[in-house]
Amino acid sequence: DSGVTQTPKHLITATGQRVTLRCSPRSGDLSVYWYQQSLDQGLQFLIQYYNGEERAKGNILERFSAQQFPDLHSELNLSSLELGDSALYFCASSSPLGGSTEAFFGQGTRLTVV
Amino acid sequence: GDSVTQMEGPVTLSEEAFLTINCTYTATGYPSLFWYVQYPGEGLQLLLKATKADDKGSNKGFEATYRKETTSFHLEKGSVQVSDSAVYFCALSGRAGGSQGNLIFGKGTKLSVKP
């Protein structure tokens, strides 16, 4: 158990809809990262938050947004969903900032858009 | 931009065989390098890491050496077990928006070990 909790584990929704994925980081970790894993794109970094503030952006679509709350949990909002958004979405946490710091991953949320 | 290239899978080996999964990278500066493993239905777990040139990371019989001259971080294990069957990802610590910490992953290599 990595200590990172993601909910829900599975989500099935229709095109055009909006969903929210939730992540609780490990106790004490200030950084939260979101990744998307799909068959064609592999694992892609989406966005990072550190102590409530956006820290870095990767290949995140404009239809997607995220935030980190004062209790350090994070939510990833996906809107106007398309079939191609079907993927496994991972959250990871680490602390402190730094390139050598290990990131701990949750078990992921599998999103299926139908 | 920074990138990671790892050998395509799947790789199928017999138990006790020697394993090598090749990984090369392109990066500015001196990134940290990682191998993560993903067992079926689970998230990614850090297998080993190296933070500077010539460092060797090791864990559970797996090893990888950070080779700056060849920009490589190949994963090796002398004798694989059925329980090693998983997908292995090579990664480096990237820089996006000026911040380190986010990871750039290779496409993953699926390993199947037969008894």
HADDOCK unambig.tbl for C-alpha pairs under 7 A between the chains (distance, minus, plus):
assign (segid A and resid 42 and name CA) (segid B and resid 107 and name CA) 5.29 0.50 0.50
assign (segid A and resid 43 and name CA) (segid B and resid 105 and name CA) 6.15 0.50 0.50
assign (segid A and resid 43 and name CA) (segid B and resid 107 and name CA) 6.99 0.50 0.50
assign (segid A and resid 45 and name CA) (segid B and resid 102 and name CA) 6.87 0.50 0.50
assign (segid A and resid 45 and name CA) (segid B and resid 103 and name CA) 6.84 0.50 0.50
assign (segid A and resid 45 and name CA) (segid B and resid 104 and name CA) 6.98 0.50 0.50
assign (segid A and resid 55 and name CA) (segid B and resid 99 and name CA) 6.71 0.50 0.50
assign (segid A and resid 56 and name CA) (segid B and resid 96 and name CA) 5.39 0.50 0.50
assign (segid A and resid 56 and name CA) (segid B and resid 97 and name CA) 4.80 0.50 0.50
assign (segid A and resid 56 and name CA) (segid B and resid 99 and name CA) 6.12 0.50 0.50
assign (segid A and resid 57 and name CA) (segid B and resid 96 and name CA) 6.07 0.50 0.50
assign (segid A and resid 57 and name CA) (segid B and resid 97 and name CA) 6.20 0.50 0.50
assign (segid A and resid 58 and name CA) (segid B and resid 96 and name CA) 6.38 0.50 0.50
assign (segid A and resid 97 and name CA) (segid B and resid 101 and name CA) 6.31 0.50 0.50
assign (segid A and resid 98 and name CA) (segid B and resid 100 and name CA) 5.63 0.50 0.50
assign (segid A and resid 98 and name CA) (segid B and resid 101 and name CA) 5.28 0.50 0.50
assign (segid A and resid 99 and name CA) (segid B and resid 31 and name CA) 6.88 0.50 0.50
assign (segid A and resid 99 and name CA) (segid B and resid 32 and name CA) 6.07 0.50 0.50
assign (segid A and resid 99 and name CA) (segid B and resid 93 and name CA) 5.23 0.50 0.50
assign (segid A and resid 99 and name CA) (segid B and resid 100 and name CA) 5.02 0.50 0.50
assign (segid A and resid 99 and name CA) (segid B and resid 101 and name CA) 4.49 0.50 0.50
assign (segid A and resid 100 and name CA) (segid B and resid 32 and name CA) 5.49 0.50 0.50
assign (segid A and resid 100 and name CA) (segid B and resid 51 and name CA) 5.97 0.50 0.50
assign (segid A and resid 101 and name CA) (segid B and resid 101 and name CA) 6.93 0.50 0.50
assign (segid A and resid 104 and name CA) (segid B and resid 45 and name CA) 6.95 0.50 0.50
assign (segid A and resid 105 and name CA) (segid B and resid 43 and name CA) 5.84 0.50 0.50
assign (segid A and resid 105 and name CA) (segid B and resid 44 and name CA) 5.67 0.50 0.50
assign (segid A and resid 105 and name CA) (segid B and resid 45 and name CA) 6.79 0.50 0.50
assign (segid A and resid 106 and name CA) (segid B and resid 43 and name CA) 5.56 0.50 0.50
assign (segid A and resid 107 and name CA) (segid B and resid 42 and name CA) 5.17 0.50 0.50
assign (segid A and resid 107 and name CA) (segid B and resid 43 and name CA) 4.07 0.50 0.50
assign (segid A and resid 108 and name CA) (segid B and resid 43 and name CA) 6.21 0.50 0.50
